[in-house]
Amino acid sequence: MARPQGARGLTAFAERIGHRFADPELLETALTHPSAGSPARPDNQRLEFLGDRVLGLVIAEALLEAYPKEAEGGLAPRLNALVRREALAEIAEEIGLGPEIRLGRSESMSGGRRKAAILADAMEAVIAAVYLDGGFAAAREAVLGLWAPRIRAVRAAPVDAKTKAQEWAQARGLAPPVYTALSRTGPDHAPRFTVEAALQTGARAEGTAASKKAAEQAAAEALLAALREEKP
């Protein structure tokens, strides 16, 4: 069964994200996972779609202001680090979003409120709910209130695992790693992708994550770890 929500609980949670809702039903929808949705109770997938775009715009604008001399090549990795699923899930945990999510019984019993994918999707949906309820200014204020410490902390442009693996190969005169999707498992609302990263030398490693891109990063990280362990 879905976790019951009270008006008082929703108000307390809204305070943690820094927004007072004129239409609390938007927040209700944002906190309703597809496993608890029904024709009478819409789930948060559409809001998740919108929230992803709102978050990206707010963070992109904030980075332009925070790093006025940084080129696009330095801004893009920072943006990716700040809007990736893991960052969303971390912030969701910080504000206690997990206990507020409506989940179906099986998803709840399997620890759904602690799953990074569910937390990240709900966080995006909440951002969209704030945007629809109060406009872009309200969404910007809420996002910056939650992300500000991370924006200040991303001082040096982070290099992701795929870039590191490509640089490793190029430094040795090798072609970049090839990424091959091996499998996709799980339900549509919580898929798991497994990807293999392989070098022309024969070195290879696998990674599994909730999205294909994240699985590629995981595979690249595993490949780098394997390369570091190789004897000279």
C-alpha positions as MATLAB code, in Angstrom:
seq = 'MARPQGARGLTAFAERIGHRFADPELLETALTHPSAGSPARPDNQRLEFLGDRVLGLVIAEALLEAYPKEAEGGLAPRLNALVRREALAEIAEEIGLGPEIRLGRSESMSGGRRKAAILADAMEAVIAAVYLDGGFAAAREAVLGLWAPRIRAVRAAPVDAKTKAQEWAQARGLAPPVYTALSRTGPDHAPRFTVEAALQTGARAEGTAASKKAAEQAAAEALLAALREEKP';
ca = [
       0.000    0.000    0.000;
       1.079    3.583   -0.570;
       2.297    5.527    2.422;
      -0.488    7.835    3.678;
       0.205   11.553    3.511;
      -1.241   14.191    5.790;
      -1.583   17.890    5.088;
       0.697   18.624    8.028;
       3.377   16.253    6.741;
       3.274   17.784    3.279;
       3.529   21.274    4.714;
       6.567   20.290    6.770;
       8.229   18.756    3.737;
       7.438   21.818    1.606;
       9.175   23.955    4.208;
      12.309   21.851    3.799;
      12.432   22.668    0.102;
      11.683   26.321    0.738;
       8.322   26.690   -0.991;
       4.737   27.118    0.227;
       2.368   25.485   -2.251;
      -0.774   27.266   -3.367;
      -1.835   23.941   -4.903;
      -0.730   21.089   -2.587;
      -2.015   18.518   -5.090;
       1.005   19.280   -7.261;
       3.265   18.136   -4.450;
       1.078   15.074   -3.881;
       1.525   14.113   -7.518;
       5.271   14.766   -7.406;
       5.552   12.330   -4.507;
       3.482    9.571   -6.153;
       5.643    6.847   -7.695;
       4.229    4.990  -10.735;
       3.766    1.893   -8.576;
       1.194    3.826   -6.519;
      -0.459    5.696   -9.367;
      -3.951    5.068  -10.692;
      -6.475    6.722  -13.016;
      -7.678    8.719  -10.023;
      -4.186    9.461   -8.722;
      -1.635   10.523  -11.369;
       1.980    9.510  -10.819;
       5.050   11.721  -11.049;
       6.490   10.682  -14.415;
       5.299   13.727  -16.341;
       6.530   16.043  -13.595;
       9.857   14.216  -13.592;
      10.217   14.976  -17.316;
       9.607   18.675  -16.725;
      11.694   18.905  -13.570;
      14.756   17.552  -15.346;
      14.605   20.491  -17.798;
      13.909   23.097  -15.115;
      16.809   21.845  -12.995;
      19.180   21.892  -15.960;
      18.279   25.477  -16.829;
      18.609   26.733  -13.245;
      21.980   25.055  -12.740;
      23.284   26.187  -16.143;
      22.356   29.776  -15.336;
      23.951   29.510  -11.884;
      27.186   28.166  -13.348;
      27.387   31.017  -15.847;
      27.129   33.451  -12.946;
      29.528   31.555  -10.687;
      32.208   31.001  -13.335;
      32.084   34.027  -15.691;
      35.421   33.231  -17.345;
      34.900   29.494  -17.776;
      34.578   28.112  -21.301;
      31.782   25.736  -22.320;
      34.188   22.815  -22.051;
      34.606   23.544  -18.366;
      30.983   24.331  -17.632;
      29.503   21.183  -19.181;
      31.229   18.691  -16.837;
      30.218   20.790  -13.843;
      26.613   20.792  -15.039;
      26.657   17.041  -15.546;
      28.057   16.506  -12.046;
      25.363   18.657  -10.453;
      22.334   17.200  -12.253;
      23.364   13.537  -12.378;
      21.125   10.985  -10.709;
      23.511   10.430   -7.813;
      23.536   14.142   -6.921;
      19.737   14.275   -7.047;
      19.462   11.224   -4.813;
      21.916   12.678   -2.290;
      19.939   15.908   -2.005;
      16.694   13.941   -1.752;
      18.152   12.035    1.194;
      19.341   15.253    2.837;
      15.833   16.710    2.859;
      14.155   13.469    3.903;
      12.271   12.958    0.655;
      12.274    9.150    0.769;
       9.737    8.715    3.602;
       7.347   11.097    1.821;
       7.117    9.104   -1.428;
       3.911    7.161   -2.149;
       4.898    3.662   -3.241;
       3.056    0.503   -4.172;
       3.316   -2.315   -1.640;
       5.913   -4.412   -3.494;
       8.133   -1.416   -4.230;
       7.873   -0.273   -0.638;
       8.722   -3.756    0.695;
      11.801   -3.899   -1.554;
      13.256   -0.729   -0.047;
      12.103    1.641   -2.783;
      12.456    4.740   -0.602;
      16.208    4.180   -0.513;
      16.696    3.512   -4.223;
      18.707    6.232   -5.963;
      16.606    6.084   -9.125;
      13.322    6.558   -7.261;
      14.738    9.340   -5.089;
      16.219   11.167   -8.094;
      13.017   10.914  -10.133;
      10.934   12.196   -7.227;
      13.360   15.070   -6.664;
      12.964   16.150  -10.290;
       9.192   15.869   -9.963;
       9.214   18.054   -6.851;
      11.193   20.718   -8.728;
       8.593   20.635  -11.496;
       5.801   20.944   -8.929;
       7.415   24.075   -7.497;
       7.810   25.467  -11.014;
       4.164   24.867  -11.922;
       2.952   26.222   -8.606;
       5.104   29.343   -8.339;
       6.830   29.898  -11.672;
      10.482   29.889  -12.644;
      11.536   32.337   -9.916;
      10.177   30.010   -7.227;
      11.806   26.970   -8.807;
      15.112   28.812   -9.109;
      15.007   29.838   -5.454;
      14.231   26.299   -4.311;
      16.908   24.687   -6.476;
      19.611   27.163   -5.525;
      18.695   26.804   -1.872;
      19.378   23.070   -2.118;
      22.242   23.064   -4.629;
      24.192   26.174   -3.588;
      26.830   24.334   -1.494;
      27.507   21.949   -4.367;
      27.745   24.732   -6.939;
      30.374   26.453   -4.807;
      32.217   23.172   -4.265;
      32.621   22.320   -7.955;
      35.728   24.472   -8.284;
      37.670   22.382  -10.770;
      35.855   20.935  -13.752;
      35.377   17.238  -12.914;
      36.496   14.641  -15.425;
      34.135   11.710  -15.786;
      35.245    8.095  -16.031;
      34.586    7.791  -19.773;
      36.777   10.812  -20.466;
      39.526    9.414  -18.230;
      39.367    6.050  -20.002;
      39.545    7.734  -23.411;
      42.521    9.851  -22.316;
      44.252    6.723  -20.968;
      43.833    4.978  -24.317;
      44.901    7.969  -26.407;
      48.038    8.473  -24.321;
      49.086    4.963  -25.350;
      48.185    5.272  -29.010;
      45.033    3.159  -28.648;
      41.522    3.681  -29.965;
      38.958    4.877  -27.397;
      37.074    2.199  -25.445;
      34.045    0.658  -27.136;
      30.845    0.506  -25.095;
      28.418   -2.347  -25.731;
      25.008   -2.721  -24.099;
      24.759   -6.262  -22.707;
      21.368   -6.327  -21.018;
      18.389   -4.389  -19.702;
      16.442   -5.814  -16.788;
      13.817   -4.672  -14.317;
      10.454   -2.946  -14.771;
      10.028    0.141  -16.929;
       9.946    2.463  -13.928;
      13.171    1.020  -12.436;
      15.324   -0.456  -15.216;
      18.875   -1.772  -14.800;
      21.322   -1.554  -17.682;
      24.567   -3.498  -17.995;
      27.236   -2.195  -20.364;
      30.687   -3.494  -21.253;
      33.684   -1.228  -21.888;
      36.428   -2.808  -23.984;
      39.834   -1.748  -25.291;
      41.510   -3.107  -28.419;
      44.117   -4.674  -26.111;
      41.443   -7.056  -24.873;
      40.967   -5.378  -21.505;
      37.299   -5.129  -20.634;
      34.955   -4.519  -17.717;
      31.230   -4.262  -17.038;
      29.083   -1.702  -15.255;
      25.441   -1.734  -14.181;
      23.247    1.269  -13.372;
      19.743    2.690  -13.683;
      20.436    4.347  -17.049;
      22.541    3.427  -20.073;
      24.729    6.514  -19.686;
      25.336    5.793  -16.021;
      26.125    2.151  -16.843;
      28.705    3.315  -19.397;
      30.303    5.488  -16.715;
      30.298    2.559  -14.296;
      31.891    0.307  -16.919;
      34.560    2.920  -17.652;
      35.298    3.250  -13.928;
      35.583   -0.523  -13.597;
      37.874   -0.644  -16.630;
      40.132    2.049  -15.167;
      40.258    0.176  -11.868;
      41.261   -3.011  -13.672;
      43.963   -1.165  -15.615;
      45.376    0.311  -12.415;
      45.624   -3.163  -10.901;
      47.527   -4.594  -13.867;
      51.197   -5.288  -13.246;
      53.626   -3.069  -15.221;
];
